[in-house]
Amino acid sequence: MARTYRLSKSRFTAGLQCHRQLWWKVHEPRAAELRPDAALQAIFDMGNRVGERARQEFPNAVLIDFDYRRPLASVKPTRQAIDAGASVVLEASFFEDDIFVAVDSLSREADGWVVTEVKAATRVKPQHIPDAAVQAHVVEKAGLPVVRVELMHLNREHRHPNRGPLFTRADISAEVAAFRGDIAGEASAQIQMLAGEIPYVEPGPHCNSPYACPFLDRCVEPSPEHLIEELNGIRANKLDELREAGIETIDQIPSDFPLEPLWARHRAAVLREQLIVEPGLGEVLAGFRYPIAMLDFETVGPALPRWYGCSPFGAVPAQFSVHTIHEDGEVSHSAYLADGPGDPRPGVAEALVQALAGAETILAWHASVEKRCLSELANACPEHAPALLEARDKTDDLLVVFKNHVYHPDFRGSFSIKNVVPALLPEMAYDDLDVSDGQTASALLEQLLCRPKELTEEQTTALRTKLTAYCQHDTAVMVELLKLGTRSASTSPLISST
């Protein structure tokens, strides 16, 4: 007997992006690619917490007990609640046309029903429309006229604890109506596709839009090295110009083709297969006065703000590392990691002022982040504001220095420190760290500071160790990058792209 396949709103939207992705998700639900890492799991958990908090906005609602292992069991209680006259039903569940949906909020009005979808976001995004539309489609198929579709999202103007509403609602009925006509046909095509062999779908822009496909590596063949798409900041019209000339890789770009200085440096590095260092690097580095402090922050941005004056997803400095290079070459280190659940900013500010005392130059990698954190700390901790604002004004961007003067073929067009370090300092790459990226660090900080009771003492100690090692590594590599830049600038002759 042939197996019958069902859709859900998450399956339907996955299929909209790519039938091949949906086929794998249904036929290989335990695939390694579908196991969330710490950062992705944190996003799922955050969405659940926002959804639970949003229920408080619907007093006297009937909440349907939903079990993801037996979703269809929620359909009958939903109908019973509606028939009993419930004005608002949360997790209202329906199964029609082989599609199951659980609506965050279904509200009764005089002439019909309002579908409200809750999102842990601060605005309506294009990918929210199909999600809400398939729900409205199924609700109407169940015999309930839908008179309005809303997206309920976090209010970016809210400030903790009670300045402005936490949530705001956007009427997306028109956008949903424009999309609704495609649902029945697309759903039928998806169900038919799932009953057959895995379909072939040509890789393309959809592989990363609206989300990165977890199965991308199964589909995409290894690309040639140094594609022209790697040119940092290149626009579509310039790419088209290169393609029209038959140019696909950077080494194919002729010497007389007009290139911006960074792109010319990139081309020279690829052709020579070596590090390019432009004249002028030494002069820039010589302008940095000692002591030079290398600064890195890690931030936490809970969707549901917890500390005074904070907004949804507002980045709150919770950790820093400072490596200071003194004129005699000695290097000292200071670090701080907040201890929840109180506001981390006062402790960070006090410790940071001490750590930066005496520094004549402060360097960061992508310094706009550190400058923003210093401003945030100054606003939150006025007693330290003069010293913090002075530090902000002393902060320079080491990334910009390297971007303007240095290029290695292995940068692959990116000046992220995670790309630069393996190319220039392979012995200091991030591969051996338990925490190796800022998104994961932020997720773990949120767990450590906002939900400490969920952790055992051993887990707390382990998290603090991992986070400290990661943040410290960022400033340690900046020390070595500065040293490398100084040595490279003194090399004679300099290797230039011109």
C-alpha positions in Angstrom: 0.0 0.0 0.0 1.4 3.4 -1.0 2.3 5.7 1.8 0.2 8.9 2.2 2.2 12.0 2.8 1.0 15.0 4.8 2.2 18.6 4.8 2.5 21.1 7.7 3.2 24.8 7.4 6.9 24.2 8.0 7.0 21.5 5.3 5.0 23.6 2.9 7.4 26.6 3.3 10.4 24.3 2.9 8.9 23.0 -0.3 8.4 26.5 -1.5 12.1 27.1 -1.2 13.1 23.8 -2.8 11.2 20.5 -3.5 14.5 18.6 -3.1 15.0 20.0 0.4 11.5 19.0 1.4 12.0 15.5 0.0 15.1 15.0 2.2 13.4 16.5 5.3 10.5 14.1 5.0 12.4 11.0 3.9 15.4 11.5 6.1 14.1 13.3 9.2 17.1 12.1 11.3 19.7 13.3 8.8 22.8 14.7 10.4 22.2 18.0 8.5 19.0 18.5 10.5 20.6 18.3 13.9 20.7 21.9 15.2 23.9 23.2 16.6 24.0 25.4 19.7 23.3 28.6 17.8 20.3 27.2 15.8 18.9 25.5 18.9 19.0 28.8 20.7 17.0 30.4 17.9 14.3 27.6 18.2 14.2 28.0 22.0 14.0 31.8 21.7 11.0 31.4 19.3 9.3 29.2 21.8 9.8 31.7 24.6 8.5 34.5 22.5 5.4 32.4 21.6 4.8 31.6 25.3 5.1 35.3 26.3 2.7 36.3 23.4 0.0 34.2 24.9 -0.3 36.7 27.7 -1.6 39.2 25.2 -4.7 37.0 24.8 -6.4 36.9 28.2 -9.2 34.4 28.7 -8.2 32.4 25.6 -8.5 28.7 25.3 -5.2 27.0 24.9 -5.2 23.7 23.0 -2.8 21.1 24.4 -0.5 20.4 21.5 1.8 17.3 21.3 4.2 17.5 18.3 4.4 13.7 18.3 0.6 13.4 17.8 -0.4 16.7 16.1 -3.7 15.5 14.7 -4.9 14.8 18.2 -5.3 18.6 18.6 -7.8 18.9 15.8 -10.9 17.6 17.7 -10.3 19.7 20.9 -9.9 22.8 18.7 -13.3 22.2 17.1 -14.9 21.5 20.5 -13.6 24.9 21.8 -14.9 26.7 18.8 -18.3 25.0 19.0 -18.4 25.9 22.7 -18.2 29.6 21.8 -14.5 30.3 22.6 -13.6 33.8 21.5 -9.9 33.1 21.2 -8.2 29.8 20.7 -4.4 29.4 21.0 -2.7 26.7 19.1 -5.9 26.1 17.1 -5.2 23.0 15.1 -6.7 22.0 11.7 -6.1 19.3 9.1 -7.5 19.9 5.6 -6.3 19.0 2.1 -3.6 16.9 3.7 -2.1 20.0 5.4 -1.9 20.4 9.2 -1.5 23.8 10.8 -1.6 25.0 14.4 -2.5 28.7 14.5 -0.8 30.7 17.2 -4.1 32.7 17.8 -7.5 32.3 16.2 -9.8 35.1 17.3 -13.6 35.3 16.7 -15.1 38.5 15.3 -18.6 39.4 14.3 -18.2 38.4 10.7 -15.5 35.8 10.9 -12.1 34.9 12.3 -8.7 36.6 12.7 -5.5 34.5 12.2 -2.6 35.8 14.2 0.9 34.4 13.6 3.5 35.3 16.2 7.1 35.8 15.1 10.3 36.4 17.1 11.2 39.3 14.9 10.9 43.1 14.9 9.3 43.5 11.5 7.4 41.7 8.8 9.6 39.7 6.5 8.8 38.3 3.0 9.1 34.7 4.3 6.4 35.3 6.9 3.7 35.7 4.2 3.5 32.1 2.9 3.7 30.9 6.5 0.6 32.9 7.4 -1.1 32.3 4.1 -1.1 28.5 4.3 -2.7 28.8 7.8 -5.5 31.0 6.5 -6.0 28.6 3.6 -6.5 25.6 5.9 -8.7 27.5 8.4 -11.0 28.5 5.6 -11.0 24.9 4.2 -12.2 23.9 7.7 -15.3 26.1 7.3 -14.2 29.2 9.2 -14.2 32.5 7.2 -11.0 34.4 7.7 -11.6 38.2 7.8 -8.1 39.3 8.7 -4.5 37.9 9.0 -2.1 39.5 11.4 1.6 39.2 12.1 2.3 39.8 15.8 6.0 40.7 16.2 8.2 42.3 18.8 8.1 46.1 19.0 11.6 47.5 18.3 10.6 50.8 20.1 9.8 48.9 23.4 12.2 49.6 26.3 12.3 47.4 29.3 10.4 47.3 31.6 7.3 49.0 30.3 8.0 51.9 27.9 5.9 51.0 24.9 4.1 47.8 24.2 6.2 44.7 23.9 4.4 43.4 20.8 2.9 45.1 17.8 0.5 43.7 15.2 0.7 44.2 11.4 -2.3 43.6 9.1 -0.9 41.4 6.3 -4.3 40.4 4.9 -3.6 41.9 1.4 -0.2 40.2 1.1 -1.7 36.9 2.2 -4.6 37.3 -0.3 -2.2 37.8 -3.1 -0.3 34.6 -2.2 -3.4 32.4 -1.5 -4.1 31.5 -5.1 -0.9 29.5 -5.4 -1.3 27.3 -2.3 -3.6 24.5 -3.4 -1.6 23.8 -6.6 1.7 24.0 -4.8 0.6 21.7 -2.0 -0.7 19.1 -4.4 2.6 19.3 -6.3 4.6 18.8 -3.1 2.5 15.8 -2.0 2.8 14.2 -5.4 6.6 14.9 -5.4 7.0 13.3 -2.0 5.5 10.0 -3.3 8.1 9.7 -5.9 11.9 9.5 -6.3 14.0 12.5 -5.1 13.5 15.3 -7.6 16.4 17.1 -9.3 16.5 20.9 -8.7 19.2 23.1 -10.2 21.2 24.9 -7.5 20.7 28.6 -7.5 19.9 31.7 -5.3 17.0 29.8 -3.7 19.6 27.6 -1.9 20.2 30.4 0.5 16.9 32.3 0.4 15.1 32.8 2.6 17.2 30.4 4.7 20.4 28.5 4.0 19.5 25.0 3.0 20.9 22.4 5.4 21.5 20.0 2.5 23.4 22.4 0.3 26.6 20.3 0.3 24.7 17.4 -1.2 23.7 19.4 -4.2 26.4 21.9 -5.0 29.5 20.7 -6.8 32.8 22.1 -5.7 33.3 25.5 -7.4 36.5 26.5 -9.2 38.8 28.5 -6.9 38.8 32.3 -6.8 35.5 33.0 -8.5 34.9 36.6 -9.4 32.0 36.6 -6.9 34.7 36.6 -4.2 35.7 40.2 -5.0 34.8 42.1 -1.8 31.8 44.5 -2.3 31.4 43.9 -6.0 28.0 44.8 -7.4 25.9 42.8 -9.8 26.4 45.1 -12.8 30.2 44.8 -12.5 29.9 41.0 -12.2 27.7 41.0 -15.3 30.4 43.0 -17.1 33.0 40.5 -16.2 30.8 37.5 -17.2 30.0 39.1 -20.6 33.8 39.3 -21.2 34.0 35.5 -20.5 35.7 36.0 -17.2 34.7 33.6 -14.4 37.7 33.5 -12.1 39.9 36.3 -10.7 43.0 35.1 -12.4 41.3 35.5 -15.8 40.8 39.3 -15.2 43.1 41.0 -17.7 45.6 43.6 -16.4 44.0 46.5 -18.3 40.5 45.8 -16.8 39.6 48.7 -14.5 39.6 47.4 -10.9 39.2 49.1 -7.5 42.4 49.0 -5.4 41.1 46.2 -3.2 40.2 44.1 -6.2 43.6 44.7 -7.9 45.2 43.6 -4.7 43.0 40.5 -4.7 43.9 39.7 -8.3 47.7 40.2 -7.6 47.5 37.8 -4.6 45.8 35.1 -6.7 48.2 35.5 -9.6 51.3 35.4 -7.4 49.9 32.9 -5.0 51.3 34.9 -2.1 50.6 37.6 0.5 50.4 41.1 -0.9 51.5 44.0 1.3 51.0 47.5 -0.1 53.3 50.5 0.7 51.9 52.7 3.3 51.2 50.0 5.9 54.2 50.8 8.0 53.2 54.5 8.1 49.7 53.7 9.3 51.0 51.3 12.0 53.6 53.8 13.1 50.7 56.2 13.9 49.4 54.0 16.7 50.7 55.2 20.0 51.7 52.8 22.8 50.3 51.3 25.0 48.0 49.7 22.4 45.0 47.9 23.7 43.2 45.2 21.7 39.5 45.2 22.6 36.8 42.6 21.9 33.3 42.5 23.2 30.8 39.7 23.3 27.1 40.7 23.6 23.8 39.1 24.5 20.6 40.2 22.8 17.5 38.5 24.3 14.4 38.7 22.3 12.5 39.5 25.5 14.6 42.2 27.1 15.5 41.8 30.8 17.4 44.9 31.8 16.4 48.5 32.2 16.2 50.5 28.9 16.9 47.5 26.7 15.0 46.7 23.5 14.1 43.4 21.9 17.3 41.9 20.5 19.2 44.9 21.7 22.9 43.9 21.9 24.1 44.2 25.5 27.8 44.0 26.3 28.3 41.1 28.7 32.0 40.1 28.2 35.2 41.6 27.1 38.9 40.8 26.6 41.7 43.3 26.4 45.3 42.5 25.4 47.6 45.4 25.8 50.9 45.8 24.0 53.4 48.0 25.8 56.2 50.0 24.2 58.8 47.5 25.4 56.9 44.7 23.7 55.4 43.2 26.9 51.8 42.1 26.5 49.3 42.1 29.4 45.8 40.7 29.5 42.5 41.6 31.3 39.1 40.0 30.9 35.6 40.1 32.3 32.6 37.9 32.0 29.3 38.9 33.7 27.6 36.6 36.2 23.8 36.6 35.7 21.0 37.2 36.1 21.5 40.9 36.9 22.2 43.7 34.5 25.7 42.9 33.1 26.6 46.5 32.1 27.7 48.0 35.4 30.2 45.2 36.0 31.5 45.3 32.4 31.8 49.1 32.5 33.7 49.2 35.8 36.1 46.4 34.8 36.7 47.8 31.3 37.6 51.3 32.5 40.3 49.7 34.7 41.5 47.4 31.8 41.8 50.3 29.4 43.5 52.8 31.8 46.6 54.3 30.3 46.0 52.9 26.8 46.8 55.5 24.1 45.4 53.5 21.2 42.6 51.0 21.2 42.2 48.6 18.3 39.3 46.4 17.4 38.4 44.1 14.5 35.3 45.7 12.9 35.5 48.5 15.4 32.0 49.8 14.8 30.7 47.0 17.1 33.1 48.0 19.9 32.3 51.7 19.5 28.6 50.9 19.7 29.2 48.8 22.8 31.2 51.6 24.4 28.4 54.1 23.7 25.9 51.7 25.1 27.9 51.2 28.3 28.3 55.0 28.7 24.6 55.5 28.4 23.8 52.8 30.9 26.5 53.7 33.4 26.9 57.5 33.5 29.4 57.4 36.3 31.9 55.8 33.9 30.7 57.7 30.8 33.7 60.1 30.5 36.2 57.3 30.4 34.1 55.1 28.2 33.5 57.9 25.6 37.2 58.8 25.6 37.9 55.1 24.9 35.4 55.1 22.1 37.1 58.1 20.5 40.5 56.4 20.8 39.3 53.2 19.0 40.6 52.4 15.6 39.8 49.6 13.2 42.5 47.0 12.6 40.3 45.4 10.0 40.3 48.5 7.9 44.1 48.8 8.1 44.4 45.2 6.8 41.7 45.7 4.2 43.5 48.8 2.8 47.0 47.3 2.7 47.0 43.5 2.9 45.6 40.6 0.9 46.1 36.8 0.9 44.5 34.5 -1.6 42.9 32.4 1.2 40.9 35.4 2.4 38.3 34.4 -0.2 37.0 37.9 -0.4 36.2 38.2 3.3 37.9 40.2 6.0 36.2 38.4 8.8 38.7 37.5 11.4 37.7 33.9 11.0 39.0 34.1 7.4 42.0 36.3 8.0 43.5 34.2 10.9 43.7 30.8 9.1 45.3 32.5 6.1 47.9 34.5 8.1 48.2 32.7 11.4 47.1 29.1 10.7 48.5 28.0 14.1 45.9 30.3 15.8 42.8 29.2 13.7 39.6 28.8 15.7 39.0 25.1 14.8 40.1 23.8 18.2 37.9 26.1 20.3 34.6 24.8 21.8 33.1 28.2 20.9 34.3 29.5 17.5 31.8 32.2 16.4 30.0 35.2 17.8 26.5 33.8 17.2 27.2 30.7 19.3 28.9 32.9 22.0 25.8 35.1 22.2 23.5 32.1 22.5 25.5 30.7 25.3 25.7 34.0 27.0 21.9 34.3 26.9 21.7 30.9 28.6 24.3 31.7 31.2 23.0 35.2 32.1 19.2 35.0 31.5 18.4 31.4 32.5 21.1 30.4 35.0 18.7 28.2 37.0 18.5 25.8 34.0 22.2 25.0 34.4 24.0 22.9 36.9 27.1 24.2 38.7 29.3 22.1 36.4 27.6 23.3 33.3 27.9 26.9 34.4 31.7 26.5 35.0 32.1 24.8 31.6 30.2 27.5 29.8 32.3 30.3 31.4 35.5 28.5 30.5 34.5 28.1 26.8 33.3 31.7 26.5 36.4 33.1 28.2 38.7 31.1 25.9 36.8 32.4 22.8 36.8 36.0 23.7 40.4 36.0 24.8 41.4 34.3 21.5 40.0 37.2 19.5 42.3 39.8 21.1 45.2 37.4 21.2 45.1 37.0 17.5 44.8 40.8 17.0 48.1 41.1 18.9 49.8 38.6 16.5 48.2 40.3 13.5 49.6 43.6 14.5 53.0 42.1 14.9 52.7 40.4 11.6 51.7 43.6 9.9 54.6 45.4 11.5 57.1 42.8 10.2 55.5 42.7 6.8 55.7 46.5 6.5 59.4 46.4 7.2 60.1 43.8 4.5 62.2 45.2 1.7 61.1 45.3 -1.0 57.4 45.5 -0.3 55.2 43.2 -2.5 52.6 45.5 -4.1 49.7 44.9 -6.4 50.8 47.7 -8.7 
